[in-house]
Amino acid sequence: MSPEKIQQMIHQALPGSQVKMSGADCNFAVEVTSENFVGLPPIKRHRLVNDIFKAQFDSGELHALSIKTRLPEQS
């Protein structure tokens, strides 16, 4: 799975979000800043991003994704 595809999927699921990426192959780290996280505890923010890739994890297309989430005022 390409970094561009990961970013595209996050942007589709969380419009207006900012995504920073690192990593290669099937192991990536993302930092997502989004208004969609307002009012959510950190674990729910993480699940929101993780759930975007459920099918890719299940199929093995994506093996690992380290997720950090931020609110816009934390940027």
C-alpha positions in Angstrom: 0.0 0.0 0.0 1.4 3.4 -1.0 1.8 6.4 1.3 -0.3 8.3 -1.2 -3.2 5.8 -0.9 -3.1 6.0 2.9 -3.2 9.8 2.8 -6.1 9.7 0.2 -8.1 7.3 2.4 -7.7 9.4 5.5 -8.6 12.6 3.6 -11.7 10.9 2.2 -12.8 9.6 5.7 -11.8 12.8 7.5 -12.2 15.7 5.1 -10.0 18.7 6.0 -7.6 16.7 8.0 -3.8 17.2 7.8 -1.7 14.0 7.5 2.0 13.6 8.1 3.5 10.2 7.1 6.7 8.2 7.5 7.6 4.6 6.9 7.9 2.2 4.0 6.6 -1.0 2.6 3.6 -2.1 4.7 4.7 -0.4 7.9 3.8 3.3 8.2 3.4 5.9 10.9 0.8 8.7 10.5 0.1 11.8 12.4 -3.5 13.1 11.7 -4.7 16.5 12.8 -8.5 16.9 12.4 -11.5 18.9 13.6 -13.3 15.5 13.6 -11.4 14.6 16.8 -12.9 17.5 18.8 -14.7 16.1 21.9 -13.3 12.6 21.4 -10.9 10.9 23.9 -7.5 9.8 22.4 -8.6 6.1 22.1 -11.6 7.0 20.0 -9.5 9.2 17.8 -7.1 6.3 17.3 -9.9 3.9 16.5 -11.5 6.4 14.1 -8.3 6.4 12.0 -7.5 2.7 12.4 -11.0 1.7 11.3 -10.4 3.4 7.9 -8.0 0.6 7.1 -9.9 -2.4 8.5 -10.1 -4.1 5.1 -6.4 -3.5 4.3 -5.4 -5.0 7.7 -7.7 -8.0 7.2 -6.3 -8.7 3.7 -2.7 -8.2 4.8 -2.2 -5.3 2.4 -1.2 -3.2 5.4 0.6 -4.8 8.2 1.3 -2.0 10.7 0.2 1.6 11.2 1.4 3.7 14.0 -1.2 6.4 14.6 -0.9 9.7 16.4 -3.9 12.1 16.5 -4.0 15.8 17.2 -6.6 18.5 17.5 -6.0 21.5 15.3 -5.1 23.7 18.3 -2.3 21.1 19.2 -0.5 21.6 15.9 
